[in-house]
Amino acid sequence: MIIKENKQNVTEHCNYFVEGLGYLKEYSVPQALNNFQRAYDAAPYGDIYHNKYASYCGLARVLTGDRAGVELCRDAARQEAVDGDVYLNLAYAELHMKSRKRSIKTLEKGLYVDSHHPGLNKLQRHLGTRSKQVISFVSRDSFLNKTLGRLSRKKPSSQSWTFQQLL
């Protein structure tokens, strides 16, 4: 009897999570948040997917304007050792909160955990890496290096980029 109830609870939070992903792909963020919150609440703390649910719930909160959602993502990432999705969600939440530096650090940690994660690699390519100084013996902050760097840099693409492209 207990095994049957436990199996039903697992199915229940998995269904909420999958439904939430569907809403997130459609960018129906409030509905996605509702489902992610239900999955997160239904999953026990020791569940293998608890951190994943927490990270998606936190990301959906950030996307709806709740700045506290990033803390939920950070907590999930602190406790995660194998799932690259948790780091991807935190990286995107940090980027959405206008913290590029934290987003890049999170990407580095996530790629350390899962170096072949397609979403992490895609976001890293999108953010790019810092170019070398044009003139190495002159300070990076010098007017000359900044000007030559801007002139030599490729023009960024005019395409807008969203989280949906990672899904």
C-alpha beads as a LAMMPS data file, in Angstrom:
LAMMPS data file: protein, C-alpha beads

167 atoms
166 bonds

1 atom types
1 bond types

-500.0 500.0 xlo xhi
-500.0 500.0 ylo yhi
-500.0 500.0 zlo zhi

Masses

1 110.0

Atoms # bond

1 1 1 0.000 0.000 0.000
2 1 1 2.777 2.480 0.913
3 1 1 4.703 1.677 -2.273
4 1 1 1.608 2.319 -4.370
5 1 1 1.012 5.718 -2.695
6 1 1 4.694 6.675 -3.109
7 1 1 4.582 5.715 -6.798
8 1 1 1.466 7.862 -7.266
9 1 1 3.208 10.864 -5.637
10 1 1 6.224 10.442 -7.959
11 1 1 3.944 10.316 -10.968
12 1 1 2.067 13.356 -9.683
13 1 1 5.111 15.619 -9.312
14 1 1 6.582 14.383 -12.597
15 1 1 3.328 15.248 -14.365
16 1 1 3.300 18.733 -12.856
17 1 1 6.897 19.249 -13.944
18 1 1 6.301 18.080 -17.535
19 1 1 3.213 20.290 -17.750
20 1 1 5.268 23.221 -16.467
21 1 1 7.889 22.634 -19.170
22 1 1 5.164 22.762 -21.794
23 1 1 3.935 26.089 -20.470
24 1 1 7.478 27.443 -20.269
25 1 1 8.104 26.539 -23.919
26 1 1 4.966 28.518 -24.813
27 1 1 6.231 31.322 -22.531
28 1 1 3.123 31.044 -20.378
29 1 1 5.259 31.737 -17.332
30 1 1 2.522 32.114 -14.670
31 1 1 1.073 28.701 -15.604
32 1 1 4.581 27.219 -15.727
33 1 1 5.325 28.653 -12.275
34 1 1 2.118 27.164 -10.887
35 1 1 3.058 23.687 -12.140
36 1 1 6.714 23.936 -11.119
37 1 1 5.646 25.075 -7.643
38 1 1 3.278 22.104 -7.346
39 1 1 6.026 19.697 -8.463
40 1 1 8.491 21.275 -6.038
41 1 1 6.004 21.090 -3.160
42 1 1 5.032 17.488 -3.974
43 1 1 8.601 16.171 -4.219
44 1 1 10.157 15.195 -0.891
45 1 1 13.440 16.873 0.044
46 1 1 15.492 13.733 -0.643
47 1 1 13.956 13.162 -4.077
48 1 1 16.418 12.867 -6.959
49 1 1 14.598 15.639 -8.850
50 1 1 14.103 18.028 -5.923
51 1 1 16.888 20.408 -7.027
52 1 1 15.702 20.360 -10.629
53 1 1 12.166 21.286 -9.562
54 1 1 13.511 23.991 -7.254
55 1 1 15.629 25.503 -10.034
56 1 1 12.753 25.605 -12.522
57 1 1 10.457 27.051 -9.869
58 1 1 13.055 29.714 -9.058
59 1 1 13.609 30.548 -12.719
60 1 1 9.877 30.897 -13.341
61 1 1 9.657 33.214 -10.323
62 1 1 12.463 35.373 -11.718
63 1 1 10.749 35.496 -15.110
64 1 1 7.538 36.709 -13.435
65 1 1 9.436 39.478 -11.651
66 1 1 9.991 37.844 -8.252
67 1 1 13.625 38.603 -7.485
68 1 1 13.634 36.072 -4.619
69 1 1 13.426 33.278 -7.198
70 1 1 17.145 33.590 -7.878
71 1 1 17.847 32.530 -4.279
72 1 1 15.867 29.351 -4.828
73 1 1 17.985 28.677 -7.923
74 1 1 21.195 29.368 -5.981
75 1 1 20.179 27.001 -3.170
76 1 1 19.397 24.271 -5.695
77 1 1 22.757 24.760 -7.432
78 1 1 24.652 24.627 -4.113
79 1 1 23.155 21.202 -3.439
80 1 1 23.462 19.816 -6.982
81 1 1 26.335 17.653 -8.153
82 1 1 25.244 16.141 -11.469
83 1 1 22.364 17.960 -13.196
84 1 1 23.455 20.642 -15.661
85 1 1 19.869 21.930 -15.991
86 1 1 20.035 23.304 -12.448
87 1 1 23.104 25.375 -13.345
88 1 1 21.579 26.461 -16.642
89 1 1 18.482 27.753 -14.872
90 1 1 20.588 29.660 -12.360
91 1 1 22.792 31.103 -15.123
92 1 1 19.760 32.295 -17.042
93 1 1 18.131 33.697 -13.876
94 1 1 21.332 35.617 -13.091
95 1 1 21.463 36.920 -16.650
96 1 1 17.809 37.942 -16.451
97 1 1 18.666 39.809 -13.230
98 1 1 21.399 41.690 -15.168
99 1 1 24.279 39.896 -13.440
100 1 1 26.417 38.756 -16.354
101 1 1 29.434 38.080 -14.130
102 1 1 27.509 35.681 -11.868
103 1 1 25.925 34.078 -14.905
104 1 1 29.338 33.336 -16.401
105 1 1 30.643 31.927 -13.093
106 1 1 27.585 29.673 -12.875
107 1 1 28.150 28.498 -16.448
108 1 1 31.730 27.585 -15.577
109 1 1 30.568 25.557 -12.552
110 1 1 27.839 23.905 -14.602
111 1 1 30.223 22.969 -17.385
112 1 1 32.566 21.503 -14.772
113 1 1 29.696 19.261 -13.633
114 1 1 28.424 18.461 -17.146
115 1 1 30.810 19.558 -19.886
116 1 1 28.585 18.219 -22.684
117 1 1 25.325 19.889 -21.601
118 1 1 23.925 21.449 -24.794
119 1 1 22.102 24.316 -23.063
120 1 1 25.118 25.356 -20.993
121 1 1 27.360 25.260 -24.059
122 1 1 24.842 27.234 -26.100
123 1 1 24.467 29.933 -23.445
124 1 1 28.252 30.145 -23.091
125 1 1 28.617 30.661 -26.846
126 1 1 25.901 33.324 -26.705
127 1 1 27.597 35.213 -23.871
128 1 1 31.001 34.842 -25.455
129 1 1 34.336 35.123 -23.758
130 1 1 36.495 38.100 -23.033
131 1 1 38.844 38.853 -25.887
132 1 1 42.560 39.258 -25.399
133 1 1 43.918 42.767 -25.216
134 1 1 44.822 44.147 -28.625
135 1 1 48.081 45.526 -27.245
136 1 1 49.190 43.212 -24.461
137 1 1 51.728 45.518 -22.802
138 1 1 49.230 48.417 -22.495
139 1 1 46.551 48.405 -19.780
140 1 1 43.211 46.864 -20.754
141 1 1 41.529 50.076 -19.527
142 1 1 43.574 52.383 -21.737
143 1 1 41.806 54.457 -24.357
144 1 1 43.960 52.922 -27.104
145 1 1 43.191 49.308 -26.163
146 1 1 39.474 50.020 -25.756
147 1 1 39.212 51.801 -29.100
148 1 1 41.207 49.204 -31.039
149 1 1 39.261 46.427 -29.322
150 1 1 35.922 47.921 -30.341
151 1 1 37.104 48.353 -33.920
152 1 1 38.409 44.801 -34.188
153 1 1 35.413 43.122 -32.535
154 1 1 32.762 41.408 -34.643
155 1 1 29.404 43.093 -34.674
156 1 1 26.929 41.271 -32.402
157 1 1 24.015 39.633 -34.147
158 1 1 20.798 41.596 -34.087
159 1 1 18.800 38.517 -33.083
160 1 1 17.193 38.626 -29.697
161 1 1 17.842 35.628 -27.501
162 1 1 15.490 33.959 -25.036
163 1 1 15.464 31.056 -22.650
164 1 1 13.060 29.265 -24.979
165 1 1 15.878 28.700 -27.442
166 1 1 17.561 26.472 -24.858
167 1 1 14.530 24.224 -24.407

Bonds

1 1 1 2
2 1 2 3
3 1 3 4
4 1 4 5
5 1 5 6
6 1 6 7
7 1 7 8
8 1 8 9
9 1 9 10
10 1 10 11
11 1 11 12
12 1 12 13
13 1 13 14
14 1 14 15
15 1 15 16
16 1 16 17
17 1 17 18
18 1 18 19
19 1 19 20
20 1 20 21
21 1 21 22
22 1 22 23
23 1 23 24
24 1 24 25
25 1 25 26
26 1 26 27
27 1 27 28
28 1 28 29
29 1 29 30
30 1 30 31
31 1 31 32
32 1 32 33
33 1 33 34
34 1 34 35
35 1 35 36
36 1 36 37
37 1 37 38
38 1 38 39
39 1 39 40
40 1 40 41
41 1 41 42
42 1 42 43
43 1 43 44
44 1 44 45
45 1 45 46
46 1 46 47
47 1 47 48
48 1 48 49
49 1 49 50
50 1 50 51
51 1 51 52
52 1 52 53
53 1 53 54
54 1 54 55
55 1 55 56
56 1 56 57
57 1 57 58
58 1 58 59
59 1 59 60
60 1 60 61
61 1 61 62
62 1 62 63
63 1 63 64
64 1 64 65
65 1 65 66
66 1 66 67
67 1 67 68
68 1 68 69
69 1 69 70
70 1 70 71
71 1 71 72
72 1 72 73
73 1 73 74
74 1 74 75
75 1 75 76
76 1 76 77
77 1 77 78
78 1 78 79
79 1 79 80
80 1 80 81
81 1 81 82
82 1 82 83
83 1 83 84
84 1 84 85
85 1 85 86
86 1 86 87
87 1 87 88
88 1 88 89
89 1 89 90
90 1 90 91
91 1 91 92
92 1 92 93
93 1 93 94
94 1 94 95
95 1 95 96
96 1 96 97
97 1 97 98
98 1 98 99
99 1 99 100
100 1 100 101
101 1 101 102
102 1 102 103
103 1 103 104
104 1 104 105
105 1 105 106
106 1 106 107
107 1 107 108
108 1 108 109
109 1 109 110
110 1 110 111
111 1 111 112
112 1 112 113
113 1 113 114
114 1 114 115
115 1 115 116
116 1 116 117
117 1 117 118
118 1 118 119
119 1 119 120
120 1 120 121
121 1 121 122
122 1 122 123
123 1 123 124
124 1 124 125
125 1 125 126
126 1 126 127
127 1 127 128
128 1 128 129
129 1 129 130
130 1 130 131
131 1 131 132
132 1 132 133
133 1 133 134
134 1 134 135
135 1 135 136
136 1 136 137
137 1 137 138
138 1 138 139
139 1 139 140
140 1 140 141
141 1 141 142
142 1 142 143
143 1 143 144
144 1 144 145
145 1 145 146
146 1 146 147
147 1 147 148
148 1 148 149
149 1 149 150
150 1 150 151
151 1 151 152
152 1 152 153
153 1 153 154
154 1 154 155
155 1 155 156
156 1 156 157
157 1 157 158
158 1 158 159
159 1 159 160
160 1 160 161
161 1 161 162
162 1 162 163
163 1 163 164
164 1 164 165
165 1 165 166
166 1 166 167
